[in-house]
Amino acid sequence: MKQVTKTIDEILNNDSDCPLPLEVIPNNMGINLCSVESLTWVRQNDGQLAALAINFKPDPKENAEVSRSR
């Protein structure tokens, strides 16, 4: 199996072999691409897609609140 992680910029700029067309994320899932850091997918040796994950950017407000509470 092969795991691949690509940022949104890499997918847009490098014509990547991303198994999910990026327009599906905002158009069908209602997720703004500005909130997505990267996609990770796993392909089996025979080419079948075994897993797909959308990795989100952390919320800057939440990080600031954690820092202030320490």
N, C-alpha and C positions, 0 to 999 in steps of 0.2 A: 504494500500500500504506500501511496505517496501523499503527504500532506503539503498543501500550498497555502500561503497567506499572502495576499496582495492588498495594498491600500487602494482606496478609491482612485487616487491620482494615477497609480500604476496601471490600474485596469483601464482608465480612460486614455492614458497616453501611450500605452504599449500594445493595444489591441490584444489583450490577454485572452487566454483560453478559459475565462471565467464561465462556469456552468450556468450562472444566473444572469440574464440580461439586467443591467443596472436599472433600467426604467421600471422593472417590476417592483423594486423597493418603494419608490414614492407612489407610483400609480396604483398598485394593487395592495400594498401593505400600509400605505399612509405614513411612511417613515421618511423624514427629510434626509437627503444624502449628506447634509452638513453634520448630522449627528452620527454618521457611520465612519468609523476609523478604517476598518478593513473587512475583507471577507476571507474566511478560511474554509477550504474544502479538502476532502480526502477522496482519492480515487483508488479503486482496487487495481491490481495489476492488469486485469482484463479491460480497464477503462470505465467500469461502472462507478457512478458516484455513490459513495458510502455515507458521507456526512457533509453538511454545509452549515456554516455558522456566520452570523452577522455580528461583528465586533463593534461595539459602540464606543464613542469618545466619552470620557468621564465628564460629569457635570461640573463645570468650574465653580459654581456656587456651593455645591456640596463639599468640594475639596477645601474651599475657604472656610466653611463652617467647622470642619473637622480640625483645621489648623488653629482656629481661634479657641476651640474648646480645650486645647491641650495646655 
